[in-house]
């Protein structure tokens, strides 16, 4: 019995084996069958293992440079710098680690000095290319051309603060090309003919100078470029500072790439074994030759996050990640992972189990292995298939300044606006309603009373653990008599501190919910409850009677993990089909490799240019997002179907908007409809037909015949 992480990372003790090996290799040698439960989640975990992340700088004590640099310098002092004179690899690594430390200090200085830089970088994941694309967009914005003789001012953005400027696509393409060429080799010798790239490369070569001097040089350069329509003074200086941030990130990425690429070699040559503990997030090096490289190559990316509870003048945490291979390859090719055995012993079989591991074109959940069989529940047949999952749209409404009612939306909002919208929905749902015959029970109480006896419990779904705790506090504040009837989920904590928090339930203990006799509301993040938990009552029937989505499930607009999973899926497809993107199969190997690398980089760059926003995606990408939304929803419903019970799901965020053509409810239904009328109908129908019926009945009320 093991987890995917322990199989990969844990070494077999010397008392059990004379050879140095990890448990995956030992199990491969001695096992007849590998059985993976929740195979789609294992796939996600393996992708994450080969795209590890590490804190680079921040208030904590686990920063990469803060750990590795002192160890390396201490080792050099103890050996009187011997390795610096005998190994060029160690010398270059020493330069890289010092340069990286200086660049991190520069980046943090820019973050500390300029609030707009902090706001810019904390929006999501970033790297030099993504920042370059944003700079190209900013430079190529132009005011709209007013109609001849028109006296109206340009229309305003939704925030009402500035006119809508449109991107000049031709100018954007020019600047994107310039910035791509510059950021590919920042500070390197440029021998081309583009004066913009030449100027930026020259400034980057002095990228270790004082930040104010670099900013002024960029201001002067931007002033001379006629395509840069930015007001002089603070706006131009702001743009120059952003150029400097992109330059610093590009230089830092280059140094970190060198550090992580050669760290094992330096560790081996110097014998500095203590350094390995600082790279605990790296994938085991012996597995790197067994998995294909990431299609877009080994890339570095960054993330800047601020602790909402930190002091206002305290900088946040800067983290970095690196793609080192297609992690899911280990799962998909496990029988052949170590090649054929010399004694012709049969390879172990692999059984992949999950009710949602067939998920259309989802790069996250769909496991790229043909389905061999489907296990069905005889007990479930007692409930008609069109009655197993019932879906309802239940938005909270409020009157606007114009007196008209509108549906409250949580998704799409950030910070205080999101919190306010969420708490307003809760306030509406927990308040007693006036009626012609007196006060009526609240919405939550009416939903509770509608479910079958023994299942009078509601699951309130929010975005994260912080929102769960906040929602709990708000409900208790508004309805103090419910104080002992509400619990919120908290993550498993090895220190056991969750036991001190009244009204909390650890994630691993959620199966005990029914033992809390008075509790009828559990508040939890969507992804914390989706799978693996049997929450049953004394009759061994699902204890949860209904689930309320207070927020719309949606990928984070800047979710780089989803982009990595998409590239990994594409990479597996390419390998299995003979690498069609690399050109003709009889072309020279070098030409095919160059072509594949060029196409993969272009595909990766295109993905980074487009944020993960449902309404802005094309048909193929939107369908992949639909399929990525379906498994968590189906898993949530599964928590309520145990023991031949029925599931009731309420979509309460106005962002679900079933009347809209961009509604994810409609998108998921269309995806299921296509799957059940296509070549995979025999697979999709038994897995998802109850959910399709539930979505159909809901959408029919708001859209007519769907």
LOBA-849645 format. One record per residue (C-alpha): residue in one letter; residue number from 1; x, y, z. Coordinates in steps of 0.2 Angstrom, whole numbers, always signed. Example, Ala and Ser with C-alpha at 12.3 -4.5 7.8 and 13.67 -1.06 7.14 Angstrom:
REC A 1 +62 -22 +39 $
REC S 2 +68 -5 +36 $
This chain:
REC X 1 +0 +0 +0 $
REC X 2 +8 +16 -5 $
REC X 3 +5 +34 -13 $
REC X 4 +11 +39 -29 $
REC X 5 +23 +51 -21 $
REC X 6 +30 +38 -9 $
REC X 7 +33 +26 -23 $
REC X 8 +44 +39 -33 $
REC X 9 +53 +48 -19 $
REC X 10 +56 +35 -5 $
REC X 11 +72 +24 -6 $
REC X 12 +72 +6 -1 $
REC X 13 +82 +4 +16 $
REC X 14 +99 -4 +14 $
REC X 15 +93 -18 +26 $
REC X 16 +81 -24 +12 $
REC X 17 +91 -22 -4 $
REC X 18 +110 -22 -8 $
REC X 19 +106 -10 -23 $
REC X 20 +102 +8 -21 $
REC X 21 +84 +9 -28 $
REC X 22 +67 +17 -24 $
REC X 23 +51 +8 -20 $
REC X 24 +44 +10 -38 $
REC X 25 +58 +0 -45 $
REC X 26 +57 -13 -31 $
REC X 27 +38 -15 -34 $
REC X 28 +40 -16 -52 $
REC X 29 +52 -30 -50 $
REC X 30 +42 -40 -37 $
REC X 31 +24 -36 -41 $
REC X 32 +11 -45 -53 $
REC X 33 -1 -30 -53 $
REC X 34 -1 -11 -49 $
REC X 35 -19 -5 -45 $
REC X 36 -21 +14 -44 $
REC X 37 -36 +21 -36 $
REC X 38 -42 +38 -42 $
REC X 39 -30 +36 -57 $
REC X 40 -34 +54 -64 $
REC X 41 -28 +61 -47 $
REC X 42 -12 +51 -48 $
REC X 43 -9 +58 -65 $
REC X 44 -11 +76 -59 $
REC X 45 +1 +72 -45 $
REC X 46 +14 +65 -56 $
REC X 47 +13 +80 -68 $
REC X 48 +16 +91 -52 $
REC X 49 +31 +81 -46 $
REC X 50 +40 +84 -63 $
REC X 51 +35 +102 -63 $
REC X 52 +41 +106 -45 $
REC X 53 +40 +123 -36 $
REC X 54 +52 +130 -23 $
REC X 55 +51 +146 -13 $
REC X 56 +64 +158 -20 $
REC X 57 +63 +172 -7 $
REC X 58 +51 +178 +6 $
REC X 59 +48 +179 +25 $
REC X 60 +49 +161 +28 $
REC X 61 +64 +150 +31 $
REC X 62 +63 +138 +17 $
REC X 63 +69 +150 +3 $
REC X 64 +80 +141 -10 $
REC X 65 +94 +153 -11 $
REC X 66 +94 +156 +8 $
REC X 67 +98 +138 +11 $
REC X 68 +109 +133 -4 $
REC X 69 +120 +148 -4 $
REC X 70 +127 +147 +14 $
REC X 71 +130 +128 +12 $
REC X 72 +140 +131 -4 $
REC X 73 +150 +145 +3 $
REC X 74 +153 +135 +19 $
REC X 75 +159 +120 +9 $
REC X 76 +171 +131 -1 $
REC X 77 +179 +138 +14 $
REC X 78 +181 +121 +22 $
REC X 79 +190 +115 +6 $
REC X 80 +200 +131 +3 $
REC X 81 +191 +134 -13 $
REC X 82 +199 +118 -21 $
REC X 83 +184 +114 -32 $
REC X 84 +184 +132 -39 $
REC X 85 +201 +129 -47 $
REC X 86 +199 +112 -53 $
REC X 87 +181 +112 -60 $
REC X 88 +174 +124 -73 $
REC X 89 +156 +117 -69 $
REC X 90 +158 +122 -50 $
REC X 91 +166 +139 -55 $
REC X 92 +151 +143 -67 $
REC X 93 +139 +137 -53 $
REC X 94 +147 +149 -41 $
REC X 95 +145 +164 -52 $
REC X 96 +127 +159 -56 $
REC X 97 +122 +157 -37 $
REC X 98 +129 +174 -33 $
REC X 99 +121 +182 -49 $
REC X 100 +104 +175 -44 $
REC X 101 +105 +181 -27 $
REC X 102 +109 +199 -33 $
REC X 103 +95 +198 -46 $
REC X 104 +82 +192 -33 $
REC X 105 +88 +207 -22 $
REC X 106 +85 +218 -37 $
REC X 107 +68 +211 -40 $
REC X 108 +62 +213 -22 $
REC X 109 +69 +230 -22 $
REC X 110 +57 +234 -37 $
REC X 111 +43 +226 -28 $
REC X 112 +46 +235 -12 $
REC X 113 +48 +252 -20 $
REC X 114 +33 +251 -33 $
REC X 115 +16 +246 -28 $
REC X 116 +11 +244 -46 $
REC X 117 +24 +231 -48 $
REC X 118 +17 +221 -34 $
REC X 119 +0 +222 -41 $
REC X 120 +6 +217 -58 $
REC X 121 +16 +202 -53 $
REC X 122 +3 +195 -40 $
REC X 123 -10 +193 -53 $
REC X 124 -4 +175 -56 $
REC X 125 +11 +165 -63 $
REC X 126 +23 +175 -74 $
REC X 127 +39 +173 -83 $
REC X 128 +49 +184 -95 $
REC X 129 +38 +179 -110 $
REC X 130 +22 +182 -102 $
REC X 131 +28 +199 -95 $
REC X 132 +34 +203 -113 $
REC X 133 +17 +200 -120 $
REC X 134 +9 +211 -108 $
REC X 135 +21 +225 -112 $
REC X 136 +18 +223 -130 $
REC X 137 -1 +224 -127 $
REC X 138 +2 +240 -116 $
REC X 139 +12 +248 -130 $
REC X 140 +1 +244 -144 $
REC X 141 -15 +251 -136 $
REC X 142 -23 +265 -146 $
REC X 143 -38 +276 -143 $
REC X 144 -54 +272 -153 $
REC X 145 -56 +282 -169 $
REC X 146 -72 +293 -167 $
REC X 147 -84 +294 -181 $
REC X 148 -82 +310 -191 $
REC X 149 -92 +324 -183 $
REC X 150 -96 +314 -168 $
REC X 151 -95 +323 -151 $
REC X 152 -97 +309 -140 $
REC X 153 -83 +304 -129 $
REC X 154 -75 +286 -130 $
REC X 155 -85 +273 -121 $
REC X 156 -79 +269 -104 $
REC X 157 -73 +253 -96 $
REC X 158 -85 +244 -84 $
REC X 159 -76 +252 -70 $
REC X 160 -80 +269 -78 $
REC X 161 -63 +276 -75 $
REC X 162 -55 +277 -93 $
REC X 163 -60 +275 -111 $
REC X 164 -58 +259 -120 $
REC X 165 -42 +258 -130 $
REC X 166 -41 +245 -143 $
REC X 167 -25 +235 -147 $
REC X 168 -17 +238 -164 $
REC X 169 -14 +220 -169 $
REC X 170 -1 +225 -182 $
REC X 171 +9 +235 -169 $
REC X 172 +6 +222 -156 $
REC X 173 +14 +209 -168 $
REC X 174 +29 +220 -171 $
REC X 175 +32 +223 -152 $
REC X 176 +29 +205 -148 $
REC X 177 +43 +199 -160 $
REC X 178 +55 +212 -153 $
REC X 179 +52 +207 -135 $
REC X 180 +53 +189 -139 $
REC X 181 +70 +191 -148 $
REC X 182 +76 +202 -134 $
REC X 183 +70 +191 -119 $
REC X 184 +77 +175 -127 $
REC X 185 +94 +181 -124 $
REC X 186 +94 +196 -112 $
REC X 187 +110 +204 -110 $
REC X 188 +118 +193 -124 $
REC X 189 +128 +199 -139 $
REC X 190 +115 +205 -152 $
REC X 191 +121 +204 -170 $
REC X 192 +104 +207 -179 $
REC X 193 +98 +223 -187 $
REC X 194 +83 +228 -176 $
REC X 195 +88 +244 -167 $
REC X 196 +75 +241 -153 $
REC X 197 +82 +224 -149 $
REC X 198 +99 +231 -150 $
REC X 199 +95 +245 -138 $
REC X 200 +86 +233 -125 $
REC X 201 +101 +221 -126 $
REC X 202 +113 +235 -123 $
REC X 203 +103 +241 -108 $
REC X 204 +101 +223 -101 $
REC X 205 +120 +220 -102 $
REC X 206 +121 +234 -88 $
REC X 207 +106 +225 -79 $
REC X 208 +116 +224 -63 $
REC X 209 +118 +242 -62 $
REC X 210 +109 +253 -50 $
REC X 211 +90 +251 -53 $
REC X 212 +87 +270 -54 $
REC X 213 +100 +272 -68 $
REC X 214 +92 +258 -78 $
REC X 215 +75 +265 -76 $
REC X 216 +81 +282 -82 $
REC X 217 +90 +274 -97 $
REC X 218 +73 +265 -102 $
REC X 219 +63 +281 -100 $
REC X 220 +75 +290 -112 $
REC X 221 +74 +276 -124 $
REC X 222 +55 +275 -123 $
REC X 223 +54 +294 -126 $
REC X 224 +63 +292 -143 $
REC X 225 +52 +278 -149 $
REC X 226 +37 +286 -159 $
REC X 227 +26 +270 -157 $
REC X 228 +26 +272 -138 $
REC X 229 +11 +284 -135 $
REC X 230 +13 +286 -116 $
REC X 231 +12 +303 -107 $
REC X 232 +28 +309 -101 $
REC X 233 +32 +309 -82 $
REC X 234 +25 +295 -71 $
REC X 235 +16 +285 -84 $
REC X 236 +32 +284 -95 $
REC X 237 +42 +280 -79 $
REC X 238 +29 +266 -74 $
REC X 239 +31 +258 -91 $
REC X 240 +50 +259 -90 $
REC X 241 +50 +251 -73 $
REC X 242 +40 +237 -80 $
REC X 243 +52 +234 -94 $
REC X 244 +66 +233 -80 $
REC X 245 +56 +220 -71 $
REC X 246 +54 +210 -87 $
REC X 247 +73 +211 -89 $
REC X 248 +77 +206 -72 $
REC X 249 +65 +191 -73 $
REC X 250 +73 +186 -89 $
REC X 251 +91 +187 -82 $
REC X 252 +86 +178 -66 $
REC X 253 +77 +164 -76 $
REC X 254 +93 +161 -85 $
REC X 255 +104 +160 -69 $
REC X 256 +91 +148 -60 $
REC X 257 +90 +137 -76 $
REC X 258 +109 +135 -74 $
REC X 259 +108 +132 -55 $
REC X 260 +95 +119 -56 $
REC X 261 +102 +110 -71 $
REC X 262 +119 +108 -64 $
REC X 263 +115 +106 -46 $
REC X 264 +117 +87 -46 $
REC X 265 +134 +88 -55 $
REC X 266 +141 +101 -43 $
REC X 267 +134 +91 -28 $
REC X 268 +143 +76 -35 $
REC X 269 +160 +84 -39 $
REC X 270 +161 +94 -22 $
REC X 271 +153 +81 -11 $
REC X 272 +142 +94 -3 $
REC X 273 +129 +82 +2 $
REC X 274 +119 +94 +13 $
REC X 275 +114 +104 -2 $
REC X 276 +102 +90 -8 $
REC X 277 +90 +94 +6 $
REC X 278 +87 +111 -1 $
REC X 279 +80 +103 -17 $
REC X 280 +67 +92 -9 $
REC X 281 +54 +97 -23 $
REC X 282 +64 +90 -37 $
REC X 283 +59 +74 -46 $
REC X 284 +71 +60 -43 $
REC X 285 +85 +61 -55 $
REC X 286 +85 +43 -60 $
REC X 287 +68 +44 -67 $
REC X 288 +72 +59 -78 $
REC X 289 +79 +48 -92 $
REC X 290 +63 +37 -91 $
REC X 291 +51 +51 -95 $
REC X 292 +50 +62 -111 $
REC X 293 +56 +80 -109 $
REC X 294 +42 +93 -108 $
REC X 295 +37 +97 -126 $
REC X 296 +42 +116 -123 $
REC X 297 +58 +111 -115 $
REC X 298 +64 +114 -97 $
REC X 299 +56 +131 -92 $
REC X 300 +56 +141 -77 $
REC X 301 +42 +152 -71 $
REC X 302 +38 +163 -56 $
REC X 303 +24 +167 -44 $
REC X 304 +22 +181 -31 $
REC X 305 +10 +180 -17 $
REC X 306 +6 +191 -2 $
REC X 307 +0 +184 +14 $
REC X 308 -17 +193 +17 $
REC X 309 -13 +193 +36 $
REC X 310 +4 +200 +34 $
REC X 311 +9 +218 +38 $
REC X 312 +5 +231 +25 $
REC X 313 +24 +235 +23 $
REC X 314 +29 +217 +22 $
REC X 315 +34 +209 +5 $
REC X 316 +26 +193 +0 $
REC X 317 +34 +176 -6 $
REC X 318 +42 +174 -23 $
REC X 319 +42 +156 -29 $
REC X 320 +49 +148 -44 $
REC X 321 +45 +132 -54 $
REC X 322 +53 +121 -67 $
REC X 323 +46 +109 -80 $
REC X 324 +57 +94 -81 $
REC X 325 +47 +81 -90 $
REC X 326 +30 +73 -94 $
REC X 327 +26 +66 -77 $
REC X 328 +10 +56 -82 $
REC X 329 +22 +46 -93 $
REC X 330 +26 +35 -78 $
REC X 331 +8 +30 -76 $
REC X 332 +4 +28 -94 $
REC X 333 +19 +17 -98 $
REC X 334 +22 +9 -81 $
REC X 335 +23 -9 -88 $
REC X 336 +37 -5 -100 $
REC X 337 +45 +9 -89 $
REC X 338 +61 -1 -85 $
REC X 339 +62 -10 -102 $
REC X 340 +60 -29 -105 $
REC X 341 +68 -40 -92 $
REC X 342 +83 -51 -97 $
REC X 343 +75 -67 -91 $
REC X 344 +59 -64 -100 $
REC X 345 +49 -63 -85 $
REC X 346 +31 -55 -88 $
REC X 347 +30 -37 -84 $
REC X 348 +17 -31 -71 $
REC X 349 +0 -27 -76 $
REC X 350 -8 -10 -72 $
REC X 351 -26 -7 -66 $
REC X 352 -31 +11 -67 $
REC X 353 -47 +14 -57 $
REC X 354 -58 +30 -57 $
REC X 355 -76 +35 -61 $
REC X 356 -69 +51 -70 $
REC X 357 -53 +45 -78 $
REC X 358 -62 +45 -95 $
REC X 359 -66 +64 -97 $
REC X 360 -66 +68 -115 $
REC X 361 -53 +80 -120 $
REC X 362 -49 +87 -102 $
REC X 363 -30 +88 -101 $
REC X 364 -31 +87 -82 $
REC X 365 -43 +72 -79 $
REC X 366 -43 +62 -94 $
REC X 367 -31 +47 -93 $
REC X 368 -25 +43 -111 $
REC X 369 -27 +24 -109 $
REC X 370 -42 +15 -117 $
REC X 371 -56 +10 -106 $
REC X 372 -57 -9 -103 $
REC X 373 -72 -10 -92 $
REC X 374 -85 -1 -82 $
REC X 375 -91 -6 -64 $
REC X 376 -109 -2 -62 $
REC X 377 -119 -2 -46 $
REC X 378 -134 -13 -45 $
REC X 379 -141 -3 -30 $
REC X 380 -142 +13 -41 $
REC X 381 -154 +5 -53 $
REC X 382 -167 +6 -40 $
REC X 383 -168 +25 -44 $
REC X 384 -173 +30 -62 $
REC X 385 -158 +37 -71 $
REC X 386 -166 +54 -75 $
REC X 387 -170 +56 -56 $
REC X 388 -153 +52 -48 $
REC X 389 -146 +70 -50 $
REC X 390 -157 +85 -49 $
REC X 391 -150 +102 -53 $
REC X 392 -157 +119 -49 $
REC X 393 -152 +137 -52 $
REC X 394 -155 +147 -36 $
REC X 395 -147 +164 -38 $
REC X 396 -147 +177 -24 $
REC X 397 -155 +193 -30 $
REC X 398 -154 +211 -25 $
REC X 399 -160 +228 -31 $
REC X 400 -147 +240 -40 $
REC X 401 -147 +259 -39 $
REC X 402 -159 +259 -54 $
REC X 403 -172 +249 -44 $
REC X 404 -170 +233 -55 $
REC X 405 -166 +216 -48 $
REC X 406 -150 +208 -52 $
REC X 407 -142 +191 -48 $
REC X 408 -127 +192 -37 $
REC X 409 -111 +186 -44 $
REC X 410 -96 +180 -34 $
REC X 411 -85 +172 -48 $
REC X 412 -75 +185 -58 $
REC X 413 -73 +196 -43 $
REC X 414 -57 +198 -33 $
REC X 415 -53 +204 -15 $
REC X 416 -66 +213 -5 $
REC X 417 -78 +213 -19 $
REC X 418 -78 +194 -20 $
REC X 419 -79 +192 -1 $
REC X 420 -94 +205 +0 $
REC X 421 -103 +196 -14 $
REC X 422 -101 +179 -5 $
REC X 423 -107 +185 +12 $
REC X 424 -122 +194 +4 $
REC X 425 -127 +177 -4 $
REC X 426 -126 +169 +13 $
REC X 427 -135 +183 +22 $
REC X 428 -149 +181 +9 $
REC X 429 -150 +162 +11 $
REC X 430 -150 +161 +30 $
REC X 431 -163 +175 +33 $
REC X 432 -180 +171 +37 $
REC X 433 -192 +176 +23 $
REC X 434 -208 +186 +26 $
REC X 435 -224 +178 +19 $
REC X 436 -243 +181 +18 $
REC X 437 -245 +169 +33 $
REC X 438 -231 +175 +43 $
REC X 439 -212 +172 +43 $
REC X 440 -206 +158 +32 $
REC X 441 -190 +148 +35 $
REC X 442 -174 +153 +27 $
REC X 443 -169 +146 +10 $
REC X 444 -156 +135 +18 $
REC X 445 -169 +128 +30 $
REC X 446 -182 +125 +16 $
REC X 447 -169 +115 +6 $
REC X 448 -164 +105 +21 $
REC X 449 -182 +100 +25 $
REC X 450 -185 +95 +7 $
REC X 451 -173 +80 +7 $
REC X 452 -177 +63 +14 $
REC X 453 -176 +59 +32 $
REC X 454 -159 +54 +39 $
REC X 455 -151 +65 +25 $
REC X 456 -155 +83 +32 $
REC X 457 -137 +89 +29 $
REC X 458 -131 +103 +17 $
REC X 459 -115 +105 +9 $
REC X 460 -110 +123 +5 $
REC X 461 -96 +124 -8 $
REC X 462 -84 +139 -9 $
REC X 463 -67 +142 -17 $
REC X 464 -54 +139 -3 $
REC X 465 -52 +135 +16 $
REC X 466 -51 +154 +20 $
REC X 467 -68 +157 +12 $
REC X 468 -75 +142 +21 $
REC X 469 -70 +149 +38 $
REC X 470 -76 +166 +33 $
REC X 471 -93 +159 +28 $
REC X 472 -95 +149 +44 $
REC X 473 -91 +165 +54 $
REC X 474 -104 +175 +44 $
REC X 475 -118 +162 +47 $
REC X 476 -115 +161 +65 $
REC X 477 -115 +180 +66 $
REC X 478 -132 +181 +57 $
REC X 479 -140 +165 +65 $
REC X 480 -131 +163 +82 $
REC X 481 -144 +149 +86 $
REC X 482 -135 +139 +73 $
REC X 483 -118 +140 +81 $
REC X 484 -117 +121 +86 $
REC X 485 -126 +116 +69 $
REC X 486 -112 +122 +57 $
REC X 487 -95 +115 +53 $
REC X 488 -82 +120 +41 $
REC X 489 -68 +109 +33 $
REC X 490 -50 +113 +37 $
REC X 491 -34 +105 +29 $
REC X 492 -26 +90 +38 $
REC X 493 -13 +97 +50 $
REC X 494 +1 +87 +57 $
REC X 495 +2 +98 +72 $
REC X 496 -16 +94 +77 $
REC X 497 -21 +112 +79 $
REC X 498 -37 +110 +69 $
REC X 499 -44 +101 +85 $
REC X 500 -43 +118 +94 $
REC X 501 -54 +127 +81 $
REC X 502 -72 +125 +87 $
REC X 503 -84 +120 +73 $
REC X 504 -70 +114 +61 $
REC X 505 -68 +97 +53 $
REC X 506 -52 +90 +47 $
REC X 507 -52 +84 +29 $
REC X 508 -47 +67 +33 $
REC X 509 -61 +66 +46 $
REC X 510 -75 +71 +35 $
REC X 511 -83 +54 +35 $
REC X 512 -87 +56 +53 $
REC X 513 -99 +71 +49 $
REC X 514 -115 +60 +53 $
REC X 515 -109 +57 +70 $
REC X 516 -111 +75 +74 $
REC X 517 -129 +74 +78 $
REC X 518 -134 +92 +78 $
REC X 519 -123 +98 +63 $
REC X 520 -133 +100 +46 $
REC X 521 -122 +112 +37 $
REC X 522 -104 +108 +31 $
REC X 523 -94 +122 +22 $
REC X 524 -80 +116 +12 $
REC X 525 -69 +120 -3 $
REC X 526 -75 +112 -19 $
REC X 527 -59 +102 -23 $
REC X 528 -57 +97 -5 $
REC X 529 -73 +86 -5 $
REC X 530 -74 +80 -23 $
REC X 531 -68 +62 -21 $
REC X 532 -63 +48 -10 $
REC X 533 -75 +52 +5 $
REC X 534 -90 +41 +10 $
REC X 535 -100 +51 +21 $
REC X 536 -114 +39 +27 $
REC X 537 -128 +39 +40 $
REC X 538 -132 +24 +51 $
REC X 539 -142 +16 +37 $
REC X 540 -126 +17 +26 $
REC X 541 -134 +29 +14 $
REC X 542 -127 +46 +9 $
REC X 543 -128 +58 +24 $
REC X 544 -128 +73 +13 $
REC X 545 -144 +78 +5 $
REC X 546 -140 +93 -6 $
REC X 547 -125 +103 -12 $
REC X 548 -125 +122 -15 $
REC X 549 -112 +130 -26 $
REC X 550 -110 +147 -18 $
REC X 551 -96 +151 -31 $
REC X 552 -94 +145 -49 $
REC X 553 -80 +132 -52 $
REC X 554 -68 +139 -64 $
REC X 555 -50 +137 -68 $
REC X 556 -39 +152 -62 $
REC X 557 -37 +164 -76 $
REC X 558 -18 +163 -74 $
REC X 559 -17 +144 -70 $
REC X 560 +0 +139 -77 $
REC X 561 -3 +121 -71 $
REC X 562 -17 +119 -83 $
REC X 563 -6 +125 -97 $
REC X 564 +7 +112 -92 $
REC X 565 -6 +98 -92 $
REC X 566 -12 +103 -109 $
REC X 567 +6 +103 -116 $
REC X 568 +9 +86 -107 $
REC X 569 -7 +79 -115 $
REC X 570 -2 +85 -132 $
REC X 571 +16 +78 -130 $
REC X 572 +9 +61 -126 $
REC X 573 -2 +62 -142 $
REC X 574 +13 +67 -152 $
REC X 575 +24 +53 -146 $
REC X 576 +11 +40 -149 $
REC X 577 +6 +46 -166 $
REC X 578 +24 +47 -173 $
REC X 579 +28 +65 -169 $
REC X 580 +18 +72 -184 $
REC X 581 +22 +90 -178 $
REC X 582 +40 +86 -182 $
REC X 583 +37 +85 -201 $
REC X 584 +40 +70 -213 $
REC X 585 +46 +54 -204 $
REC X 586 +60 +52 -216 $
REC X 587 +67 +69 -214 $
REC X 588 +84 +70 -205 $
REC X 589 +83 +69 -186 $
REC X 590 +90 +86 -182 $
REC X 591 +78 +94 -194 $
REC X 592 +63 +85 -186 $
REC X 593 +69 +90 -168 $
REC X 594 +71 +108 -173 $
REC X 595 +54 +109 -181 $
REC X 596 +46 +100 -166 $
REC X 597 +55 +112 -154 $
REC X 598 +49 +127 -164 $
REC X 599 +31 +122 -165 $
REC X 600 +30 +117 -146 $
REC X 601 +38 +134 -141 $
REC X 602 +25 +142 -152 $
REC X 603 +11 +132 -145 $
REC X 604 +17 +136 -127 $
REC X 605 +19 +154 -131 $
REC X 606 +1 +155 -138 $
REC X 607 -6 +147 -122 $
REC X 608 +3 +159 -111 $
REC X 609 -4 +174 -122 $
REC X 610 -22 +168 -119 $
REC X 611 -28 +168 -100 $
REC X 612 -39 +154 -95 $
REC X 613 -55 +163 -97 $
REC X 614 -70 +153 -103 $
REC X 615 -79 +166 -113 $
REC X 616 -63 +171 -123 $
REC X 617 -58 +153 -128 $
REC X 618 -61 +145 -145 $
REC X 619 -72 +130 -148 $
REC X 620 -59 +116 -145 $
REC X 621 -51 +124 -129 $
REC X 622 -68 +128 -122 $
REC X 623 -73 +110 -124 $
REC X 624 -57 +105 -115 $
REC X 625 -62 +117 -101 $
REC X 626 -80 +109 -101 $
REC X 627 -73 +92 -98 $
REC X 628 -61 +99 -85 $
REC X 629 -76 +105 -76 $
REC X 630 -87 +89 -77 $
REC X 631 -77 +77 -66 $
REC X 632 -77 +88 -50 $
REC X 633 -95 +91 -52 $
REC X 634 -99 +72 -55 $
REC X 635 -88 +68 -40 $
REC X 636 -97 +80 -29 $
REC X 637 -114 +72 -35 $
REC X 638 -106 +55 -31 $
REC X 639 -105 +60 -12 $
REC X 640 -124 +61 -12 $
REC X 641 -128 +45 -22 $
REC X 642 -121 +32 -10 $
REC X 643 -134 +19 -5 $
REC X 644 -146 +22 -20 $
REC X 645 -149 +40 -14 $
REC X 646 -152 +55 -25 $
REC X 647 -142 +71 -27 $
REC X 648 -148 +88 -27 $
REC X 649 -136 +102 -33 $
REC X 650 -140 +120 -32 $
REC X 651 -130 +133 -42 $
REC X 652 -131 +149 -33 $
REC X 653 -118 +160 -40 $
REC X 654 -126 +172 -53 $
REC X 655 -110 +168 -64 $
REC X 656 -118 +151 -69 $
REC X 657 -131 +161 -79 $
REC X 658 -140 +147 -88 $
REC X 659 -148 +159 -101 $
REC X 660 -131 +164 -107 $
REC X 661 -122 +156 -122 $
REC X 662 -106 +157 -112 $
REC X 663 -114 +147 -97 $
REC X 664 -103 +133 -91 $
REC X 665 -118 +124 -87 $
REC X 666 -123 +124 -105 $
REC X 667 -105 +120 -110 $
REC X 668 -104 +105 -99 $
REC X 669 -121 +99 -106 $
REC X 670 -116 +101 -124 $
REC X 671 -100 +91 -120 $
REC X 672 -110 +77 -113 $
REC X 673 -122 +77 -127 $
REC X 674 -108 +76 -140 $
REC X 675 -100 +62 -131 $
REC X 676 -116 +51 -129 $
REC X 677 -120 +53 -148 $
REC X 678 -102 +50 -154 $
REC X 679 -90 +35 -155 $
REC X 680 -87 +35 -136 $
REC X 681 -106 +34 -132 $
REC X 682 -104 +16 -124 $
REC X 683 -91 +24 -111 $
REC X 684 -99 +41 -108 $
REC X 685 -117 +35 -106 $
REC X 686 -115 +24 -91 $
REC X 687 -103 +37 -83 $
REC X 688 -112 +53 -85 $
REC X 689 -130 +50 -91 $
REC X 690 -137 +55 -74 $
REC X 691 -128 +71 -74 $
REC X 692 -133 +75 -92 $
REC X 693 -151 +73 -87 $
REC X 694 -149 +84 -72 $
REC X 695 -141 +98 -83 $
REC X 696 -154 +96 -96 $
REC X 697 -169 +98 -85 $
REC X 698 -161 +114 -77 $
REC X 699 -157 +122 -94 $
REC X 700 -174 +117 -102 $
REC X 701 -182 +129 -89 $
REC X 702 -172 +144 -94 $
REC X 703 -168 +141 -113 $
REC X 704 -182 +130 -119 $
REC X 705 -178 +115 -130 $
REC X 706 -159 +113 -128 $
